[in-house]
Structures are given as structure tokens and as C-alpha cells.
Amino acid sequence: MKIAPISFKSTYIYDSNNNYTRVDVTQNSLVQAYFSHSCENPDISLTGIVADDSKDKEVEKFLHKRNIAYTKKSHAELLNENSIRERLYFPDVRNYYGEYIQEPVEIDTEKFDKAYKKSERYIKPNYDINDNSVYGWIKSGLPIKMPQVTIKNCDGKPKIYFKEGSLDYANMRDLGVKSIPFVLDKESFMAAYETGLIKED
């Protein structure tokens, strides 16, 4: 699979107990830092940083000096289709308005994007690709929430409205993910089925 040219070399995924490193890393502006939190532990903790080529050795020195446990992964490991799909998760839809399908719906990326192009908020391929923030969350190695969309059947043609995850979708599309699991309400599921967007087995 062809991987888009992005400006970073490695991701360092921290031992989650090393919360104290957050301040040092971000104040030194070595890298992009990514944070996560859970209901059980409301304190935001540093779980991963992304180093570009020019800072890679500097970051390793920083980590070794402080005896911080970490796992280093290359962009090829994190941005391939299998890795991305393994990190996708289905959100809790109980808090969403309306009746939602309780499992992901696999949508054909090529067909979906053809319909999505007609949206006023369409994100073009390789949008601002030199900006690290575009692929930031995906290359951080952290879990990725499945995109949430509304699909309308307009005279046999699908009309797409993103509620959440449009950038994540665009990133996955640009990285060559052939089908993407979406969060759909029941009406959107029927529209996707009727307009041929659902991935065939």
C-alpha cells in the first residue's frame, strides 16, 4: 500500500504511569504530544508523542536520560490499513439523539467519497498534507473513534452530512483504507443500503 508523504519519523508511546513527562515535553516543543483520559482516571495523561525527523534523536535522548519506558513505532507500522482498523472503536451511542444501529456499518470508501464530493464541506485528498496536525491523531497510535455521519437518500443518490470524524475519515481515505466502519442511525443505514454505499462481502 502506498503511504502518503508525511513529515514525521517515529511515534513514542509512553508507559501511562509517566504523567510527569507531559510538562517537560510540551514546554521544550520537541514534538507533538497526544493525551488521553478515561472515566476511571479523569486526570489527562500523556500516552504518545510524535517526533519529526529533525527531533527524533533528541527525543530518544530525552527519554533515556529520564529513564522513561516507551515503545517506538514507525509511521509505516501505524499508518497501514490493518493498524488503523485495529485501533478504530465504536462509541457509546446511548447518548446520541435518535435510533442508532448498535454496531459499525462497513461503507465502501470509493463510493462514499464520490457522494461526499458534492458536500459543501468536502475535504479534498491530501488536504494540507505538510501540516503535522492532519495525521496527528492517527499517527499518535491512540484509539480512533469511528466516524459518525447522516446519509439521506435523495432520489436514489446519497447525500452525506458528517456529525463527527470528517478529518479522520479523510485521513483514512488518503491512506488507502478501502472500507471504513461508520456509526449510523437507522434512517442513514437504510439510505446507505438503498444507494449502494454498504461494502459488499
C-alpha positions as CSV (number, residue, x, y, z in Angstrom):
1,M,0.0,0.0,0.0
2,K,1.3,3.5,-0.9
3,I,1.7,5.7,2.2
4,A,1.3,9.4,1.7
5,P,4.5,11.5,2.3
6,I,4.1,12.9,5.9
7,S,6.6,14.8,7.9
8,F,7.4,12.6,10.9
9,K,9.7,9.7,11.6
10,S,8.5,7.9,14.7
11,T,5.9,7.8,17.4
12,Y,6.9,7.1,21.0
13,I,4.1,5.6,23.0
14,Y,4.7,6.2,26.7
15,D,4.2,4.0,29.7
16,S,0.9,5.5,31.0
17,N,2.4,5.9,34.5
18,N,4.8,8.6,33.4
19,N,2.4,11.5,33.5
20,Y,5.0,13.9,34.9
21,T,6.7,14.0,31.4
22,R,3.9,16.0,30.0
23,V,5.2,19.4,31.0
24,D,8.8,18.8,30.0
25,V,7.9,17.5,26.6
26,T,5.4,20.2,25.6
27,Q,7.4,23.1,27.1
28,N,10.5,22.1,25.1
29,S,8.4,21.9,22.0
30,L,10.2,18.8,20.9
31,V,7.2,17.0,19.5
32,Q,3.5,16.9,19.1
33,A,2.1,15.4,22.3
34,Y,-1.1,13.4,22.5
35,F,-3.2,12.9,25.6
36,S,-6.0,10.6,26.7
37,H,-8.2,10.2,29.7
38,S,-10.8,7.8,31.0
39,C,-13.8,7.9,33.3
40,E,-11.9,5.9,35.8
41,N,-9.0,8.2,35.7
42,P,-10.1,11.8,34.9
43,D,-6.5,13.1,35.0
44,I,-5.3,13.7,31.5
45,S,-2.1,11.7,30.9
46,L,0.5,11.7,28.1
47,T,0.3,8.5,26.1
48,G,2.2,9.3,23.0
49,I,4.4,11.8,21.2
50,V,5.2,12.1,17.5
51,A,8.7,13.2,16.5
52,D,9.6,14.6,13.2
53,D,12.9,13.6,11.5
54,S,14.9,16.6,12.9
55,K,13.9,15.8,16.5
56,D,14.0,12.0,16.6
57,K,17.4,11.6,18.2
58,E,16.8,14.5,20.6
59,V,13.6,12.8,21.9
60,E,15.3,9.5,22.4
61,K,18.0,11.2,24.4
62,F,15.3,13.0,26.5
63,L,13.6,9.7,27.2
64,H,16.7,7.7,28.1
65,K,18.0,10.5,30.4
66,R,14.8,10.3,32.5
67,N,14.6,6.5,32.4
68,I,11.1,6.7,30.8
69,A,9.7,3.4,29.5
70,Y,8.3,3.7,25.9
71,T,7.6,1.8,22.7
72,K,8.8,3.3,19.5
73,K,6.8,2.7,16.3
74,S,7.5,3.8,12.7
75,H,4.9,5.6,10.6
76,A,4.7,2.5,8.4
77,E,3.6,0.5,11.4
78,L,1.0,3.0,12.5
79,L,-0.4,4.1,9.1
80,N,-1.0,0.8,7.4
81,E,-4.6,-0.3,6.9
82,N,-4.5,-3.1,9.4
83,S,-3.1,-1.0,12.2
84,I,-5.7,1.7,11.6
85,R,-8.6,-0.7,11.6
86,E,-7.4,-2.4,14.8
87,R,-7.5,1.0,16.6
88,L,-10.9,2.0,15.5
89,Y,-13.6,1.8,18.2
90,F,-17.3,2.1,18.3
91,P,-18.5,4.9,20.6
92,D,-21.3,4.6,23.2
93,V,-24.3,5.6,21.1
94,R,-26.7,5.7,24.1
95,N,-26.1,9.4,24.5
96,Y,-26.7,10.2,20.8
97,Y,-30.0,11.6,19.7
98,G,-32.2,9.2,17.6
99,E,-32.1,5.4,17.0
100,Y,-28.6,4.2,16.2
101,I,-27.5,0.9,14.8
102,Q,-25.7,-0.8,17.7
103,E,-22.7,-1.9,15.6
104,P,-20.5,-0.4,12.9
105,V,-21.6,-0.4,9.3
106,E,-18.9,-1.0,6.8
107,I,-19.0,1.6,4.0
108,D,-17.2,1.4,0.6
109,T,-14.7,4.3,0.7
110,E,-14.6,4.9,-3.0
111,K,-18.4,5.1,-3.4
112,F,-18.8,7.1,-0.2
113,D,-16.2,9.7,-1.3
114,K,-17.9,10.1,-4.7
115,A,-21.1,11.1,-2.9
116,Y,-19.2,13.1,-0.3
117,K,-17.5,15.3,-3.0
118,K,-20.8,17.0,-3.5
119,S,-20.9,18.3,0.0
120,E,-20.0,21.9,0.7
121,R,-17.7,20.7,3.5
122,Y,-15.8,18.1,1.4
123,I,-12.2,17.6,2.4
124,K,-10.1,17.2,-0.6
125,P,-7.5,14.4,-0.9
126,N,-4.1,15.1,0.8
127,Y,-5.6,18.2,2.4
128,D,-2.7,20.3,3.9
129,I,-0.6,17.2,3.9
130,N,2.6,19.0,5.2
131,D,0.8,20.0,8.4
132,N,1.6,17.5,11.1
133,S,-1.8,18.0,12.7
134,V,-3.7,16.5,9.8
135,Y,-2.5,13.0,10.5
136,G,-1.8,13.7,14.1
137,W,-4.3,11.5,15.9
138,I,-3.8,8.6,13.6
139,K,-0.1,8.6,13.7
140,S,-0.1,9.0,17.5
141,G,-1.0,5.4,17.9
142,L,-4.1,6.2,20.0
143,P,-7.6,4.7,19.5
144,I,-9.7,6.3,16.8
145,K,-13.4,6.9,17.1
146,M,-15.4,5.6,14.1
147,P,-16.8,8.5,12.1
148,Q,-20.5,9.4,12.6
149,V,-22.5,10.5,9.5
150,T,-26.0,11.1,8.5
151,I,-26.9,9.8,5.0
152,K,-30.0,10.9,3.1
153,N,-31.5,9.2,0.0
154,C,-32.2,12.0,-2.4
155,D,-33.9,10.4,-5.5
156,G,-31.6,7.4,-5.4
157,K,-28.5,9.4,-4.7
158,P,-26.8,9.6,-1.3
159,K,-26.3,13.0,0.4
160,I,-23.6,13.0,3.2
161,Y,-23.6,15.1,6.4
162,F,-20.7,14.5,8.8
163,K,-21.6,14.8,12.5
164,E,-18.1,13.7,13.8
165,G,-14.9,12.4,12.4
166,S,-14.6,14.1,9.0
167,L,-10.9,14.6,9.3
168,D,-10.3,11.1,10.5
169,Y,-12.3,9.8,7.5
170,A,-10.3,11.9,5.1
171,N,-7.0,10.7,6.6
172,M,-8.1,7.0,6.3
173,R,-9.3,7.6,2.8
174,D,-5.9,9.2,1.8
175,L,-4.0,6.3,3.4
176,G,-5.8,3.8,1.2
177,V,-8.3,2.3,3.6
178,K,-10.8,0.6,1.2
179,S,-13.8,0.4,3.5
180,I,-14.4,2.3,6.7
181,P,-16.8,1.3,9.6
182,F,-19.2,4.2,10.3
183,V,-21.7,5.0,13.1
184,L,-25.1,5.3,11.5
185,D,-28.6,5.9,12.7
186,K,-31.3,3.6,11.3
187,E,-32.5,6.1,8.7
188,S,-28.9,6.6,7.5
189,F,-28.4,2.8,7.3
190,M,-31.4,2.4,5.1
191,A,-30.2,5.3,2.9
192,A,-26.7,3.7,2.6
193,Y,-28.2,0.4,1.7
194,E,-30.6,1.8,-0.9
195,T,-27.9,3.9,-2.6
196,G,-25.3,1.1,-2.6
197,L,-22.7,2.5,-0.1
198,I,-22.5,-0.5,2.1
199,K,-19.5,-2.6,1.4
200,E,-20.3,-5.9,-0.2
201,D,-18.8,-9.1,1.3
